[in-house]
Amino acid sequence: MAAGNFAAACPKYDESQRRSPDLDTLLKLADCYEKAGKTASAWGAFKEAIEIASRRHAPGATDPKEESARSRAAALEPKISRLTITVTAAETAGLEVQQDGVVVGRGAWGSAMPIDPGSYQLMAKAPGKKPWTHTAVVGANGAKVEITVPGLENESAVALVPAVGAPGQGGPGPVDASRWQTQGSTWSSQRTIGFVVGGVGVAALAVGTVFGLMSRSKISDSENICPSNVHCSRMEFDQIKALNDDARTDATWSNIGFVVGIIGVAGGAALVLTAPKPSDGGRAVSVAPWVGTAGAGVTMGGKW
């Protein structure tokens, strides 16, 4: 830091503070951030130092280090840049907003959050939607930037067989075998639908796996923010809560993906295996997956 190489010095102070928390190290880290132009990080470190120093002396007493940190934090406040991320369709199921690969908790949406000057990659994604990306450039000296995340577009999807159910019960109803096959064809429409349904099932399993890995990753990230659970800042507690909330949401989508995937693969396999052959003549067997208010399953029908 004495040589002015703040890009190399600040991470070393940060790692030292992580391994062995110390007020003097924290103040040096805050000073390094300020000299590097990272005003928001410097301000946050000074505020944390004030909180730690205030607990070290008796009420009414003064601490030169606390007073110094308080003075420098107050001087930085007008220089702090802020980024506001406004989400248009916040009710979208499974919607996740990221900043440089880190999840932005819903509690931060619409709030002017302190941020260091620089460029940031924003991304919004949700199951069944096209991802949205944007580069936000935040200037120095109290710049205020607001980015609006639009409603996500739907991904193109293959039209599947409509649900069939008995009136008012959501159960399977009669199936017209003629919809699932072409007599005398070596490649029946039933077989085609079977591969489509099976492919959707495989895709759903892949989605479930991805969300499961995302959930585990966020839990791991939350555990690494403040491993010792000692001297954790309020900002760290908020980050841990946001990651755990997002991890639970990802786990829910993972379970949904696996259930849909298993039904799709099983239904697709049944459709392909029971597809009629040219030698079947007038015989035909049809299999159709169904989804209703009471559950889901596979309906079989045939004629001889």
ZADO-1210 file (C-alpha; in nm, 4 decimals, padded with zeros to 6 digits):
<atoms>
<atom x="00.0000" y="00.0000" z="00.0000" code="MET" pos="1"/>
<atom x="00.2939" y="00.2335" z="00.0696" code="ALA" pos="2"/>
<atom x="00.3956" y="00.1918" z="-00.2950" code="ALA" pos="3"/>
<atom x="00.0453" y="00.2875" z="-00.4107" code="GLY" pos="4"/>
<atom x="-00.0385" y="-00.0607" z="-00.5406" code="ASN" pos="5"/>
<atom x="-00.3861" y="-00.0662" z="-00.3881" code="PHE" pos="6"/>
<atom x="-00.5169" y="-00.3348" z="-00.6239" code="ALA" pos="7"/>
<atom x="-00.2721" y="-00.5797" z="-00.4647" code="ALA" pos="8"/>
<atom x="-00.2827" y="-00.4413" z="-00.1091" code="ALA" pos="9"/>
<atom x="-00.6584" y="-00.4329" z="-00.0459" code="CYS" pos="10"/>
<atom x="-00.7199" y="-00.8072" z="-00.1061" code="PRO" pos="11"/>
<atom x="-00.4347" y="-00.8888" z="00.1364" code="LYS" pos="12"/>
<atom x="-00.5842" y="-00.6740" z="00.4115" code="TYR" pos="13"/>
<atom x="-00.9235" y="-00.8287" z="00.3376" code="ASP" pos="14"/>
<atom x="-00.7848" y="-01.1829" z="00.3666" code="GLU" pos="15"/>
<atom x="-00.5985" y="-01.0944" z="00.6853" code="SER" pos="16"/>
<atom x="-00.9192" y="-00.9564" z="00.8367" code="GLN" pos="17"/>
<atom x="-01.1103" y="-01.2682" z="00.7314" code="ARG" pos="18"/>
<atom x="-00.8567" y="-01.5024" z="00.8887" code="ARG" pos="19"/>
<atom x="-00.7968" y="-01.3011" z="01.2069" code="SER" pos="20"/>
<atom x="-01.0474" y="-01.0179" z="01.2658" code="PRO" pos="21"/>
<atom x="-00.8815" y="-00.7111" z="01.4154" code="ASP" pos="22"/>
<atom x="-00.9908" y="-00.3466" z="01.4433" code="LEU" pos="23"/>
<atom x="-00.6553" y="-00.2074" z="01.3249" code="ASP" pos="24"/>
<atom x="-00.6571" y="-00.4351" z="01.0191" code="THR" pos="25"/>
<atom x="-01.0156" y="-00.3331" z="00.9420" code="LEU" pos="26"/>
<atom x="-00.9203" y="00.0361" z="00.9564" code="LEU" pos="27"/>
<atom x="-00.6259" y="-00.0236" z="00.7227" code="LYS" pos="28"/>
<atom x="-00.8574" y="-00.2105" z="00.4849" code="LEU" pos="29"/>
<atom x="-01.1018" y="00.0814" z="00.4890" code="ALA" pos="30"/>
<atom x="-00.8158" y="00.3253" z="00.4217" code="ASP" pos="31"/>
<atom x="-00.6949" y="00.1075" z="00.1314" code="CYS" pos="32"/>
<atom x="-01.0444" y="00.0950" z="-00.0199" code="TYR" pos="33"/>
<atom x="-01.0749" y="00.4724" z="00.0000" code="GLU" pos="34"/>
<atom x="-00.7392" y="00.5295" z="-00.1692" code="LYS" pos="35"/>
<atom x="-00.8360" y="00.2773" z="-00.4388" code="ALA" pos="36"/>
<atom x="-01.1526" y="00.4758" z="-00.5146" code="GLY" pos="37"/>
<atom x="-01.3860" y="00.2080" z="-00.3752" code="LYS" pos="38"/>
<atom x="-01.5913" y="00.4557" z="-00.1773" code="THR" pos="39"/>
<atom x="-01.8823" y="00.2239" z="-00.0923" code="ALA" pos="40"/>
<atom x="-01.6505" y="-00.0519" z="00.0340" code="SER" pos="41"/>
<atom x="-01.4481" y="00.2005" z="00.2350" code="ALA" pos="42"/>
<atom x="-01.7625" y="00.3500" z="00.3876" code="TRP" pos="43"/>
<atom x="-01.8918" y="00.0036" z="00.4821" code="GLY" pos="44"/>
<atom x="-01.5595" y="-00.0914" z="00.6436" code="ALA" pos="45"/>
<atom x="-01.5459" y="00.2340" z="00.8447" code="PHE" pos="46"/>
<atom x="-01.9062" y="00.1800" z="00.9623" code="LYS" pos="47"/>
<atom x="-01.8171" y="-00.1724" z="01.0736" code="GLU" pos="48"/>
<atom x="-01.5086" y="-00.0383" z="01.2563" code="ALA" pos="49"/>
<atom x="-01.7291" y="00.2152" z="01.4395" code="ILE" pos="50"/>
<atom x="-01.9604" y="-00.0643" z="01.5546" code="GLU" pos="51"/>
<atom x="-01.6707" y="-00.2797" z="01.6787" code="ILE" pos="52"/>
<atom x="-01.4911" y="00.0087" z="01.8497" code="ALA" pos="53"/>
<atom x="-01.8085" y="00.1222" z="02.0275" code="SER" pos="54"/>
<atom x="-01.8322" y="-00.2170" z="02.1984" code="ARG" pos="55"/>
<atom x="-01.4761" y="-00.1976" z="02.3312" code="ARG" pos="56"/>
<atom x="-01.5164" y="00.0920" z="02.5734" code="HIS" pos="57"/>
<atom x="-01.7545" y="00.1838" z="02.8512" code="ALA" pos="58"/>
<atom x="-02.0643" y="00.3935" z="02.7739" code="PRO" pos="59"/>
<atom x="-01.9781" y="00.7630" z="02.7701" code="GLY" pos="60"/>
<atom x="-01.6075" y="00.7028" z="02.7061" code="ALA" pos="61"/>
<atom x="-01.4345" y="00.8011" z="02.3836" code="THR" pos="62"/>
<atom x="-01.2055" y="00.6033" z="02.1564" code="ASP" pos="63"/>
<atom x="-00.9753" y="00.7890" z="01.9133" code="PRO" pos="64"/>
<atom x="-01.0086" y="00.5062" z="01.6601" code="LYS" pos="65"/>
<atom x="-01.3869" y="00.5196" z="01.6748" code="GLU" pos="66"/>
<atom x="-01.3878" y="00.8973" z="01.6337" code="GLU" pos="67"/>
<atom x="-01.1480" y="00.8754" z="01.3390" code="SER" pos="68"/>
<atom x="-01.3593" y="00.6079" z="01.1680" code="ALA" pos="69"/>
<atom x="-01.6779" y="00.8066" z="01.2305" code="ARG" pos="70"/>
<atom x="-01.5254" y="01.1222" z="01.0822" code="SER" pos="71"/>
<atom x="-01.3945" y="00.9475" z="00.7705" code="ARG" pos="72"/>
<atom x="-01.7244" y="00.7613" z="00.7133" code="ALA" pos="73"/>
<atom x="-01.9166" y="01.0905" z="00.7326" code="ALA" pos="74"/>
<atom x="-01.6767" y="01.2497" z="00.4818" code="ALA" pos="75"/>
<atom x="-01.7309" y="00.9616" z="00.2389" code="LEU" pos="76"/>
<atom x="-02.1125" y="00.9599" z="00.2435" code="GLU" pos="77"/>
<atom x="-02.1620" y="01.2370" z="-00.0181" code="PRO" pos="78"/>
<atom x="-01.9174" y="01.0573" z="-00.2508" code="LYS" pos="79"/>
<atom x="-02.0910" y="00.7179" z="-00.2410" code="ILE" pos="80"/>
<atom x="-02.2390" y="00.6068" z="-00.5741" code="SER" pos="81"/>
<atom x="-02.5641" y="00.4140" z="-00.5699" code="ARG" pos="82"/>
<atom x="-02.7285" y="00.1586" z="-00.7989" code="LEU" pos="83"/>
<atom x="-03.1042" y="00.0960" z="-00.8004" code="THR" pos="84"/>
<atom x="-03.2332" y="-00.2225" z="-00.9642" code="ILE" pos="85"/>
<atom x="-03.6062" y="-00.1945" z="-01.0344" code="THR" pos="86"/>
<atom x="-03.7837" y="-00.5180" z="-01.1305" code="VAL" pos="87"/>
<atom x="-04.0925" y="-00.4775" z="-01.3490" code="THR" pos="88"/>
<atom x="-04.2466" y="-00.8257" z="-01.3128" code="ALA" pos="89"/>
<atom x="-04.1377" y="-00.9154" z="-00.9601" code="ALA" pos="90"/>
<atom x="-04.4183" y="-01.1720" z="-00.9315" code="GLU" pos="91"/>
<atom x="-04.2642" y="-01.3971" z="-01.2011" code="THR" pos="92"/>
<atom x="-04.2264" y="-01.7470" z="-01.0544" code="ALA" pos="93"/>
<atom x="-03.8653" y="-01.8393" z="-00.9770" code="GLY" pos="94"/>
<atom x="-03.7327" y="-01.4981" z="-01.0872" code="LEU" pos="95"/>
<atom x="-03.3690" y="-01.4415" z="-00.9906" code="GLU" pos="96"/>
<atom x="-03.1615" y="-01.1271" z="-01.0420" code="VAL" pos="97"/>
<atom x="-02.7816" y="-01.1450" z="-01.0337" code="GLN" pos="98"/>
<atom x="-02.5056" y="-00.8862" z="-01.0216" code="GLN" pos="99"/>
<atom x="-02.1717" y="-01.0208" z="-01.1454" code="ASP" pos="100"/>
<atom x="-02.2952" y="-01.3741" z="-01.0740" code="GLY" pos="101"/>
<atom x="-02.4062" y="-01.2935" z="-00.7166" code="VAL" pos="102"/>
<atom x="-02.7786" y="-01.3110" z="-00.6388" code="VAL" pos="103"/>
<atom x="-02.9398" y="-00.9770" z="-00.5549" code="VAL" pos="104"/>
<atom x="-03.1914" y="-01.0461" z="-00.2768" code="GLY" pos="105"/>
<atom x="-03.5496" y="-00.9315" z="-00.3242" code="ARG" pos="106"/>
<atom x="-03.5094" y="-00.6984" z="-00.0283" code="GLY" pos="107"/>
<atom x="-03.2609" y="-00.4934" z="-00.2320" code="ALA" pos="108"/>
<atom x="-03.4889" y="-00.4541" z="-00.5371" code="TRP" pos="109"/>
<atom x="-03.5950" y="-00.0937" z="-00.5829" code="GLY" pos="110"/>
<atom x="-03.3491" y="00.0378" z="-00.3215" code="SER" pos="111"/>
<atom x="-03.0557" y="00.2699" z="-00.3939" code="ALA" pos="112"/>
<atom x="-02.7730" y="00.0437" z="-00.2777" code="MET" pos="113"/>
<atom x="-02.4188" y="00.1795" z="-00.2146" code="PRO" pos="114"/>
<atom x="-02.1780" y="00.0504" z="-00.4778" code="ILE" pos="115"/>
<atom x="-01.8200" y="00.1093" z="-00.5872" code="ASP" pos="116"/>
<atom x="-01.7677" y="00.2870" z="-00.9205" code="PRO" pos="117"/>
<atom x="-01.7240" y="00.0462" z="-01.2138" code="GLY" pos="118"/>
<atom x="-01.9034" y="-00.1798" z="-01.4620" code="SER" pos="119"/>
<atom x="-02.1392" y="-00.4541" z="-01.3463" code="TYR" pos="120"/>
<atom x="-02.3023" y="-00.7390" z="-01.5370" code="GLN" pos="121"/>
<atom x="-02.6696" y="-00.7786" z="-01.4490" code="LEU" pos="122"/>
<atom x="-02.8771" y="-01.0824" z="-01.5371" code="MET" pos="123"/>
<atom x="-03.2377" y="-01.1837" z="-01.4707" code="ALA" pos="124"/>
<atom x="-03.3652" y="-01.5371" z="-01.5274" code="LYS" pos="125"/>
<atom x="-03.6616" y="-01.7576" z="-01.4451" code="ALA" pos="126"/>
<atom x="-03.7789" y="-02.1074" z="-01.5445" code="PRO" pos="127"/>
<atom x="-03.9375" y="-02.1050" z="-01.8899" code="GLY" pos="128"/>
<atom x="-03.8174" y="-01.7504" z="-01.9626" code="LYS" pos="129"/>
<atom x="-03.5416" y="-01.6068" z="-02.1818" code="LYS" pos="130"/>
<atom x="-03.2567" y="-01.4631" z="-01.9695" code="PRO" pos="131"/>
<atom x="-03.2093" y="-01.0847" z="-01.9690" code="TRP" pos="132"/>
<atom x="-02.8626" y="-00.9293" z="-01.9452" code="THR" pos="133"/>
<atom x="-02.7379" y="-00.5733" z="-01.9148" code="HIS" pos="134"/>
<atom x="-02.4113" y="-00.3928" z="-01.8365" code="THR" pos="135"/>
<atom x="-02.4518" y="-00.1184" z="-01.5757" code="ALA" pos="136"/>
<atom x="-02.1800" y="00.1476" z="-01.5672" code="VAL" pos="137"/>
<atom x="-02.1623" y="00.3373" z="-01.2378" code="VAL" pos="138"/>
<atom x="-01.9580" y="00.6571" z="-01.2167" code="GLY" pos="139"/>
<atom x="-01.7773" y="00.8074" z="-00.9172" code="ALA" pos="140"/>
<atom x="-01.8524" y="01.1037" z="-00.6855" code="ASN" pos="141"/>
<atom x="-02.2052" y="01.0152" z="-00.5804" code="GLY" pos="142"/>
<atom x="-02.3368" y="00.8960" z="-00.9174" code="ALA" pos="143"/>
<atom x="-02.6886" y="00.7540" z="-00.9101" code="LYS" pos="144"/>
<atom x="-02.7806" y="00.4866" z="-01.1650" code="VAL" pos="145"/>
<atom x="-03.1191" y="00.3147" z="-01.1984" code="GLU" pos="146"/>
<atom x="-03.1624" y="00.0012" z="-01.4082" code="ILE" pos="147"/>
<atom x="-03.5053" y="-00.1442" z="-01.4870" code="THR" pos="148"/>
<atom x="-03.5363" y="-00.5202" z="-01.5359" code="VAL" pos="149"/>
<atom x="-03.8189" y="-00.5732" z="-01.7899" code="PRO" pos="150"/>
<atom x="-04.0662" y="-00.8594" z="-01.7904" code="GLY" pos="151"/>
<atom x="-03.8911" y="-01.1689" z="-01.9265" code="LEU" pos="152"/>
<atom x="-04.0022" y="-01.3183" z="-02.2570" code="GLU" pos="153"/>
<atom x="-04.1287" y="-01.6756" z="-02.2728" code="ASN" pos="154"/>
<atom x="-03.9012" y="-01.9398" z="-02.4207" code="GLU" pos="155"/>
<atom x="-04.0304" y="-02.1192" z="-02.7282" code="SER" pos="156"/>
<atom x="-04.1995" y="-02.4404" z="-02.6199" code="ALA" pos="157"/>
<atom x="-04.3257" y="-02.7532" z="-02.7955" code="VAL" pos="158"/>
<atom x="-04.7051" y="-02.7852" z="-02.7782" code="ALA" pos="159"/>
<atom x="-04.7915" y="-03.0935" z="-02.5746" code="LEU" pos="160"/>
<atom x="-05.1066" y="-03.3049" z="-02.5587" code="VAL" pos="161"/>
<atom x="-05.3864" y="-03.1225" z="-02.3716" code="PRO" pos="162"/>
<atom x="-05.4927" y="-03.2583" z="-02.0348" code="ALA" pos="163"/>
<atom x="-05.7826" y="-03.5008" z="-02.0384" code="VAL" pos="164"/>
<atom x="-06.0031" y="-03.5258" z="-01.7317" code="GLY" pos="165"/>
<atom x="-06.3456" y="-03.6354" z="-01.6165" code="ALA" pos="166"/>
<atom x="-06.5747" y="-03.3365" z="-01.5497" code="PRO" pos="167"/>
<atom x="-06.5087" y="-03.1856" z="-01.2081" code="GLY" pos="168"/>
<atom x="-06.2617" y="-03.4567" z="-01.1005" code="GLN" pos="169"/>
<atom x="-05.9355" y="-03.3914" z="-01.2865" code="GLY" pos="170"/>
<atom x="-05.8978" y="-03.7627" z="-01.3608" code="GLY" pos="171"/>
<atom x="-05.8371" y="-03.9371" z="-01.6929" code="PRO" pos="172"/>
<atom x="-06.1169" y="-03.9472" z="-01.9477" code="GLY" pos="173"/>
<atom x="-06.1674" y="-04.1445" z="-02.2682" code="PRO" pos="174"/>
<atom x="-05.8834" y="-04.1426" z="-02.5182" code="VAL" pos="175"/>
<atom x="-05.9287" y="-04.1544" z="-02.8945" code="ASP" pos="176"/>
<atom x="-05.6686" y="-04.4019" z="-03.0192" code="ALA" pos="177"/>
<atom x="-05.6788" y="-04.2509" z="-03.3686" code="SER" pos="178"/>
<atom x="-05.5032" y="-03.9380" z="-03.2376" code="ARG" pos="179"/>
<atom x="-05.1920" y="-04.1347" z="-03.1480" code="TRP" pos="180"/>
<atom x="-05.1194" y="-04.3409" z="-03.4573" code="GLN" pos="181"/>
<atom x="-05.1330" y="-04.3599" z="-03.8353" code="THR" pos="182"/>
<atom x="-05.2365" y="-04.7047" z="-03.9534" code="GLN" pos="183"/>
<atom x="-04.9880" y="-04.8750" z="-04.1820" code="GLY" pos="184"/>
<atom x="-04.7085" y="-04.6269" z="-04.1027" code="SER" pos="185"/>
<atom x="-04.3701" y="-04.7570" z="-03.9877" code="THR" pos="186"/>
<atom x="-04.3205" y="-04.4374" z="-03.7865" code="TRP" pos="187"/>
<atom x="-04.6491" y="-04.3618" z="-03.6091" code="SER" pos="188"/>
<atom x="-04.7495" y="-04.0276" z="-03.4617" code="SER" pos="189"/>
<atom x="-04.7665" y="-04.2038" z="-03.1245" code="GLN" pos="190"/>
<atom x="-04.3956" y="-04.2815" z="-03.1465" code="ARG" pos="191"/>
<atom x="-04.3212" y="-03.9201" z="-03.2420" code="THR" pos="192"/>
<atom x="-04.5192" y="-03.7901" z="-02.9451" code="ILE" pos="193"/>
<atom x="-04.3401" y="-04.0428" z="-02.7227" code="GLY" pos="194"/>
<atom x="-03.9998" y="-03.9032" z="-02.8144" code="PHE" pos="195"/>
<atom x="-04.1252" y="-03.5472" z="-02.7639" code="VAL" pos="196"/>
<atom x="-04.2685" y="-03.6276" z="-02.4201" code="VAL" pos="197"/>
<atom x="-03.9545" y="-03.8194" z="-02.3244" code="GLY" pos="198"/>
<atom x="-03.7357" y="-03.5322" z="-02.4422" code="GLY" pos="199"/>
<atom x="-03.9318" y="-03.2871" z="-02.2302" code="VAL" pos="200"/>
<atom x="-03.8883" y="-03.5243" z="-01.9357" code="GLY" pos="201"/>
<atom x="-03.5107" y="-03.5367" z="-01.9857" code="VAL" pos="202"/>
<atom x="-03.5002" y="-03.1573" z="-02.0103" code="ALA" pos="203"/>
<atom x="-03.7004" y="-03.1276" z="-01.6875" code="ALA" pos="204"/>
<atom x="-03.4563" y="-03.3615" z="-01.5116" code="LEU" pos="205"/>
<atom x="-03.1686" y="-03.1436" z="-01.6337" code="ALA" pos="206"/>
<atom x="-03.3440" y="-02.8308" z="-01.5044" code="VAL" pos="207"/>
<atom x="-03.4044" y="-03.0004" z="-01.1696" code="GLY" pos="208"/>
<atom x="-03.0367" y="-03.0939" z="-01.1482" code="THR" pos="209"/>
<atom x="-02.9260" y="-02.7380" z="-01.2296" code="VAL" pos="210"/>
<atom x="-03.1532" y="-02.5856" z="-00.9663" code="PHE" pos="211"/>
<atom x="-03.0364" y="-02.8459" z="-00.7152" code="GLY" pos="212"/>
<atom x="-02.6720" y="-02.7550" z="-00.7776" code="LEU" pos="213"/>
<atom x="-02.7580" y="-02.3828" z="-00.7551" code="MET" pos="214"/>
<atom x="-02.9276" y="-02.4421" z="-00.4196" code="SER" pos="215"/>
<atom x="-02.6247" y="-02.6286" z="-00.2812" code="ARG" pos="216"/>
<atom x="-02.3903" y="-02.3595" z="-00.4148" code="SER" pos="217"/>
<atom x="-02.5851" y="-02.0786" z="-00.2466" code="LYS" pos="218"/>
<atom x="-02.5920" y="-02.2654" z="00.0837" code="ILE" pos="219"/>
<atom x="-02.2141" y="-02.3098" z="00.0560" code="SER" pos="220"/>
<atom x="-02.1694" y="-01.9403" z="-00.0281" code="ASP" pos="221"/>
<atom x="-02.3786" y="-01.8377" z="00.2733" code="SER" pos="222"/>
<atom x="-02.1657" y="-02.0563" z="00.5017" code="GLU" pos="223"/>
<atom x="-01.8462" y="-01.8938" z="00.3718" code="ASN" pos="224"/>
<atom x="-01.9564" y="-01.5315" z="00.4254" code="ILE" pos="225"/>
<atom x="-01.8956" y="-01.5395" z="00.8002" code="CYS" pos="226"/>
<atom x="-01.7772" y="-01.8942" z="00.8903" code="PRO" pos="227"/>
<atom x="-01.7004" y="-01.8224" z="01.2547" code="SER" pos="228"/>
<atom x="-02.0306" y="-01.6399" z="01.3182" code="ASN" pos="229"/>
<atom x="-01.8243" y="-01.3985" z="01.5271" code="VAL" pos="230"/>
<atom x="-01.8101" y="-01.0240" z="01.4539" code="HIS" pos="231"/>
<atom x="-02.0426" y="-01.0711" z="01.1589" code="CYS" pos="232"/>
<atom x="-02.1665" y="-00.7382" z="01.0244" code="SER" pos="233"/>
<atom x="-02.5320" y="-00.6616" z="00.9609" code="ARG" pos="234"/>
<atom x="-02.4580" y="-00.6579" z="00.5886" code="MET" pos="235"/>
<atom x="-02.3170" y="-01.0127" z="00.6148" code="GLU" pos="236"/>
<atom x="-02.6237" y="-01.1345" z="00.8049" code="PHE" pos="237"/>
<atom x="-02.8470" y="-00.9848" z="00.5321" code="ASP" pos="238"/>
<atom x="-02.6404" y="-01.1553" z="00.2611" code="GLN" pos="239"/>
<atom x="-02.6628" y="-01.4899" z="00.4435" code="ILE" pos="240"/>
<atom x="-03.0428" y="-01.4601" z="00.4786" code="LYS" pos="241"/>
<atom x="-03.0879" y="-01.3637" z="00.1130" code="ALA" pos="242"/>
<atom x="-02.8753" y="-01.6592" z="-00.0057" code="LEU" pos="243"/>
<atom x="-03.0640" y="-01.9053" z="00.2179" code="ASN" pos="244"/>
<atom x="-03.4021" y="-01.7750" z="00.0927" code="ASP" pos="245"/>
<atom x="-03.2895" y="-01.8091" z="-00.2693" code="ASP" pos="246"/>
<atom x="-03.1488" y="-02.1582" z="-00.1949" code="ALA" pos="247"/>
<atom x="-03.4902" y="-02.2723" z="-00.0681" code="ARG" pos="248"/>
<atom x="-03.6582" y="-02.1357" z="-00.3820" code="THR" pos="249"/>
<atom x="-03.4072" y="-02.3191" z="-00.6045" code="ASP" pos="250"/>
<atom x="-03.4647" y="-02.6410" z="-00.4070" code="ALA" pos="251"/>
<atom x="-03.8399" y="-02.6149" z="-00.4702" code="THR" pos="252"/>
<atom x="-03.7885" y="-02.5748" z="-00.8467" code="TRP" pos="253"/>
<atom x="-03.5418" y="-02.8651" z="-00.8375" code="SER" pos="254"/>
<atom x="-03.8067" y="-03.0933" z="-00.6837" code="ASN" pos="255"/>
<atom x="-04.0643" y="-02.9816" z="-00.9410" code="ILE" pos="256"/>
<atom x="-03.8174" y="-03.0488" z="-01.2237" code="GLY" pos="257"/>
<atom x="-03.7468" y="-03.4029" z="-01.1018" code="PHE" pos="258"/>
<atom x="-04.1167" y="-03.4894" z="-01.0614" code="VAL" pos="259"/>
<atom x="-04.2067" y="-03.3583" z="-01.4086" code="VAL" pos="260"/>
<atom x="-03.8967" y="-03.5237" z="-01.5551" code="GLY" pos="261"/>
<atom x="-03.9755" y="-03.8686" z="-01.4142" code="ILE" pos="262"/>
<atom x="-04.3360" y="-03.8521" z="-01.5385" code="ILE" pos="263"/>
<atom x="-04.2212" y="-03.7317" z="-01.8830" code="GLY" pos="264"/>
<atom x="-03.9543" y="-03.9996" z="-01.9276" code="VAL" pos="265"/>
<atom x="-04.1889" y="-04.2766" z="-01.8114" code="ALA" pos="266"/>
<atom x="-04.4752" y="-04.1544" z="-02.0299" code="GLY" pos="267"/>
<atom x="-04.2481" y="-04.1090" z="-02.3336" code="GLY" pos="268"/>
<atom x="-04.1029" y="-04.4573" z="-02.2963" code="ALA" pos="269"/>
<atom x="-04.4516" y="-04.6090" z="-02.2712" code="ALA" pos="270"/>
<atom x="-04.5666" y="-04.4265" z="-02.5847" code="LEU" pos="271"/>
<atom x="-04.2650" y="-04.5429" z="-02.7872" code="VAL" pos="272"/>
<atom x="-04.2774" y="-04.9048" z="-02.6667" code="LEU" pos="273"/>
<atom x="-04.6500" y="-04.9453" z="-02.7356" code="THR" pos="274"/>
<atom x="-04.6496" y="-04.7697" z="-03.0756" code="ALA" pos="275"/>
<atom x="-04.8280" y="-04.9855" z="-03.3404" code="PRO" pos="276"/>
<atom x="-04.6393" y="-05.1603" z="-03.6219" code="LYS" pos="277"/>
<atom x="-04.7627" y="-05.2196" z="-03.9805" code="PRO" pos="278"/>
<atom x="-04.8281" y="-05.5852" z="-03.9013" code="SER" pos="279"/>
<atom x="-05.0702" y="-05.4923" z="-03.6242" code="ASP" pos="280"/>
<atom x="-05.3496" y="-05.4507" z="-03.8799" code="GLY" pos="281"/>
<atom x="-05.6612" y="-05.3263" z="-03.7092" code="GLY" pos="282"/>
<atom x="-05.5163" y="-05.3529" z="-03.3625" code="ARG" pos="283"/>
<atom x="-05.3934" y="-05.0397" z="-03.1896" code="ALA" pos="284"/>
<atom x="-05.2824" y="-04.9460" z="-02.8422" code="VAL" pos="285"/>
<atom x="-05.2609" y="-04.5850" z="-02.7269" code="SER" pos="286"/>
<atom x="-05.0901" y="-04.4351" z="-02.4225" code="VAL" pos="287"/>
<atom x="-05.1344" y="-04.0702" z="-02.3187" code="ALA" pos="288"/>
<atom x="-04.9989" y="-03.8746" z="-02.0220" code="PRO" pos="289"/>
<atom x="-05.2581" y="-03.6648" z="-01.8385" code="TRP" pos="290"/>
<atom x="-05.2464" y="-03.3847" z="-01.5859" code="VAL" pos="291"/>
<atom x="-05.5435" y="-03.2703" z="-01.3800" code="GLY" pos="292"/>
<atom x="-05.6334" y="-03.0984" z="-01.0565" code="THR" pos="293"/>
<atom x="-05.6197" y="-03.4295" z="-00.8700" code="ALA" pos="294"/>
<atom x="-05.2760" y="-03.5370" z="-00.9950" code="GLY" pos="295"/>
<atom x="-05.1026" y="-03.6764" z="-01.3012" code="ALA" pos="296"/>
<atom x="-05.0543" y="-04.0138" z="-01.4668" code="GLY" pos="297"/>
<atom x="-05.0726" y="-04.2155" z="-01.7881" code="VAL" pos="298"/>
<atom x="-05.3917" y="-04.3368" z="-01.9619" code="THR" pos="299"/>
<atom x="-05.3952" y="-04.6471" z="-02.1844" code="MET" pos="300"/>
<atom x="-05.6560" y="-04.7338" z="-02.4470" code="GLY" pos="301"/>
<atom x="-05.6843" y="-04.9727" z="-02.7387" code="GLY" pos="302"/>
<atom x="-05.8934" y="-05.1541" z="-02.9959" code="LYS" pos="303"/>
<atom x="-05.8793" y="-05.5118" z="-03.1375" code="TRP" pos="304"/>
</atoms>
